[in-house]
């Protein structure tokens, strides 16, 4: 791989400097190289070897490896600092906030990797993988990763000597750990997490909640028992769905109060994207809320799918560690790279360096171009012998 990184772009260096106090000097150098490597790798691989090869002066790979496998720094403190930094760059509202919970699968190819098990993915099917339950904080358009838990089945946990926790329990921990910053919190989750345990967590903390619900669940409507897919057919046959415009998009939707065993009296919402016929069955405690607002709350769920996609562009899951602790640290560092890119793109816009807010992918390209410029200047200004310069730009 062609190494083209000869230094850290100045604007990114300013962002990195906010974390300097959490590391020793060698650790901080490894931190900067790892984060810059994760960002600048683009669509190439994001494992330690590939990252190291991006630099024209690669370090001893074992040093970077120990930075993740035997850390003597606190991932909790670094994560907290990254969130504080992003919040300081954002204008969050104090009226309503969202916490979105879902999981994502990262395919692995060796059963010897700790905590790997067969998990189902809508895209990959059932594959040997790591499964991360993730939380996403959303407020006034700001999206911030907030909660990352690695799931392992009971057999793998027993082998490792740790307590087994279901995905529901891990989601419950994310709810418990949430720190409210606004007057009203709405928890939003996928159908997998629609159960009494997560609802009870929200009720205990006075959080509102909404989530997709499986069509085979039972509900009682007007004292009659239905499977939800049967209730959907009834609502369609009676012409109950009406047009709703949210954020300029047209949806067909309706709402009604039903009773769902183990959950209780709830608002059942049918949300259909008008041009795709993509049906979503939703369940929430927001009884009495307008249909437009209910659909608006539901659309926040899309933000976590977008986050998972962008995080995987930064190398989420692209590691070759055998230990689950190192895998989890790599995942946290990828999430950190995502936050740092968000901070950077906000600063670029505020300082009028760019005309409009960049996407995460565009911000990655901005960093790559700046790193390439530093490399060209280093070659141009070098007074080293020609052989050393040719060695520097060796592409073998």
N, C-alpha and C positions, 0 to 999 in steps of 0.2 A: 504494500500500500504506500502511496506517495505521502510522505510527511510534509505538511505545509504550515504547521503552527509553530511560530517562532516567538510568540508573545501573546499576552492577553490584551484584547482591545480595551482602550482606556475606559470607556463607559461601563463595560462589564467589570473591569477591575475595581471601579468605585463600588459596585454592588457587592462584589466578593469581600471587600474590606470590612463590611458590616459583620462578618463572621470571624474575623481574625482573632478576637479575644478568646474564642472557644478552642483554639488549637495551639500546639507548640509550633515553632517555625517549620520543621520538616512536615508535620501534619498539615499545616496550612498550605504548603506547596503541593502536597498530594491532593488536598481538597480542591484547590484551584485547577490543577491539571485534570482531575477526574470530572469536575463539573464542566469545564471548557471542552473536554473530550466528548462527553455525553452530548453536548449541544452541537459541536462542530462536526461530529461524525455523519450528520445528515442521514441519508438512507443506508449507510453502511452499518456494519455490526458495531455493537456498543459494549462488548466485553473488554476486560482489562488489556489483553494483548492488542486488540484492534485500536483501542484508545491510545495506548502507548505509542503505536506506530504512526499516529497522526502528527507527533511532534518531531521536529528536526533534530532535537537533542533528547532522545528517549531516555528515561530513567531506568534504574534497575527495577524490573517488573515485580520482583518480590516485595519491594517497598510499598508499591501501590496495592499489591495483593494483601499485605498485612494491614493496610489502612482499612480494609473492609472485613477481613477474616479475624483479626485480633485488634479491634478498635480500642484505643485508650482515650477516646473522646465521646461526648454524650450526644447521641442522635436526638434525644428529647430536647436538649437545649438548642441545637441547631434547627430543628423543626419549628420550635416555638419562635425563634428569632426570624425565620423565614416568613412565618405567618404575620408576625408583628410588622415586618418590613412591608409586606404586601398591603396590609390594612392601612398603614400610614400613607401609602401611595394611592389609596382608593377613597372614594366618597360613598361610604355605606349609609343606608338609611336606618333610622331607629324605630320604624313602625313595624316592618315585617322582614323576616329572614327565613331561608330554607336550608334544610339539611337533607341531602339526597343520599340514599344508601343503595348500593348494588354491588355485585361482585364481578370480577373479570378473570378469565382463564389465560394463563401463560404456558404454552406447550413446552414440555420437557421431554427428553429422549432417553433418559437413563432412570431406571427404577431405583438406582442406588442413591440418587439425590434425595436428601431428607425431605419428608413431608409431601413428596409427590404421590398423587393418587389419581384415579380415573374420575375426571369431572366432566360435566356436560357443558358444551358451548353451543350457542345457536348457530355459530359460523363453522366451528370445527367438528361438531358432533361430540361424542364421548372420547376423550383423549387423555393420555398420561400428562399431567400438568400440575402446576401450582395454581391455587385459586385464592385470589386476594379479595376480601370484603373491604370495600372502600367507602369513605364518607366524603361528601363534597359540600362545602359551605357556599351558598349563593345569596348575594345581597346586592340589590341595585345594579345588576349586570356583572358584578365581580364574582369570579369563580375561584374558590380556594380549596385545594385538597385538605381534608381535615379528618384523618382517621384512616389507618391502613393496617389490616389484620390478615395474617396468613393462615388459611384453613388447612387442616390435615385430618384425615379420617381417624377413626378410633384406633385402628391397628397401628398406624404410623405414629400416633401420639404415644401409645403404650410402648412402642419400640424405643422412642426417644426419651421416655420417662417424664412426660409432661401431661397435664390434665387435658382431656379431650373436650373441645367446645364445638358445638354445632355452628353453622353459619348464622342461625337465629341468635344464638348466644353472643357471637362476635358482633352482630348488628346491635344487640342490646348494649354491649360495652360502648359502642360508638355513640349511642343515644345517651348513656350515662355520662360519658366524658365531654359531651357538648357543653360549651360555654356560651350562653345566650348573650347576644350583643344588641338585640332589638326587643321591643316590647312583646312581639308576637313571633313564635317559632312554629313553622310548619315542617314536619318530618314527611319525607316522600320516599317511597320504596317500590321495588319490583314485587310482582305477585308472590315470589318465593317467601318474602318476609311478611306477608299479610296474615298475621296470626294473633292470637290473644296475647302472647308474650310481648311482642313489640308494641301493640296497642296499649297494654297495661303500663309499660315503661313511659309512654307519652302521657297517659292520663295522670300518672303519679307526678309528672313534672309540669303538668298543665300545658303541654305542647299540643297543637293541632296536628292532624296526621292525614295522609292520603296515600293510597297505593293501588296498583293494579291488583285485580283479583281474578283467579282462575274461573273459567266459564262453567266448570263442573261443581262449583260450590253451591250449597243450598241456601235459599233465601225464602222468607215468608213475606208475601205481599197481599194485603187485603185478606188476611187469614187463610191464604192458600199457599201451598208449598210448591216452589219451583226450583229447578236448576237454573243457574243464571243464564245459560244459553237459551233456555226455554222462555225466560222472562224477556230476553232480548228479542226473540221472535215475536212475542206478544206485543211489545212496544212498537216494533216495526209494522206489524199488521194493523195496529190501531192508529198509525200515523203520528206517533208521539214525538218523533225526532224533529227538531226544528233547526234552522240555520243560525249559526253563531259566528260572528267575525271577531277573531282575536289576533292582534298584531298584523292585521291586513290579510290574514288567512281565513278561509271559509271552512267551518266544521259543521257536521250534523250532530246534534247532541240532545240529551234530555236528562232529567234527574227525578228521582222519587225516593221516598223513605221506605226502607225495608228492614226486616229483622234478620240478622245472620247469626246462627248459633255460634257460641263461644266469643263472638265479638259484640253483639248487641244491636241496638237501634242505630242505623247508619243512613247516610245518603248514598244511594247507588247512582252512578253517573255512567252514561254511555257516550263515548267520544269517538266520532268517526271523521277522519280527514276526508273532506268531500271529494277531492280529485283522485284519491288512491283507494278509498274504501277500507282503509286500515282501521280496524275496530279495536278500541281499548275499553275494557270494563274496569271501572274504578269504584273504590269504596273509601269513604271519608267520614269524619265526624263533623264536617262543616255543613251541618244542616241549616238551611235558611240562607245560605250564601247564593248569590246570583249565578246563573249558569255560565255567564261570560267569565266570572272570576274563577269558578271551578275549573273550567277548561284552561284558563291562564295558569293556575297553580299546577295542573297536570303537565303542562308543557315544560315546566322546569325540569322534569325528569330527563328530558333530552340532553341536558347539559352534561350528565355523567357519561353518557355514551360518547359525546364529543371529547370529553376529557380523556377517557380510556384510549380513544383513537390517537389523540395527540401525544399522550404519554408513551404509547408504544412506538411512535415515531422517534422518541428520545431514548428508546432502548428498554422500556419497561418489560422485564422478564428475560432480557438478553444477557444471561450470566451463565457461567459454567462452574459455579461453586457447588460443592457437595453438601456443605452445611446449610441448614435453613436460616441460621442467624446471618450469614454473609449474604444470602439471597435477599433477605428482608432489608438489610442495610443498602444493598444495591438498589432495591425498589424505592426506598426512602430517598436516596440520592437522585434518582430519576425524577421523583415527585418534586424534590427541591429544585432541580434544573428547570422544571416546568414553571415553578413559582418565580424563579430568578428571571426567566424570560418574560414573564408577565410584568414584573417590576421594570425590567429594561425597556420594554415596548411602551410602557406608560411614560417613562422618563424621556424617551426619544421624541414622543409626541409633545410633551410639556416643554421641552427645550427647543421645539421647532426644527429638530434634526430631520424629521419625516413629516410629510404633509397630512397623513391620516394614520389612525391606529393600525398597526400591523397585526396580522394573524400570528399565531405561534410559529407556524412554518415559515412565514416571511421573516420573522425575527431571527430564526435559525440561519436563514440565508444571509441576513445582515451581518451576523456574527462571523460566519464563514468568510464573507468578502473582506471584512476588516482584518481577520486573521491572515488571509492571503496577502493583503496589502502590507502588513507588518513583515511577512516573510520576504516579499519582494524588496522592501526597503533594507532588510537585513542583508540580503545578498548584494544589493547595489552598494551599500555603504561598507561592506566587509573589506578589510585590508589583509585578509588571510591569503595564503598562497592559493593558486588556482586549484591545486589538488584538493585542498580542504573545502573550497567552495563547491567543486564537483561532487565531493563526498556528501556535502550538505544537501544537495538537490538530487542525490541518487534515487532513482525510482524503481530499482530492482526489488 
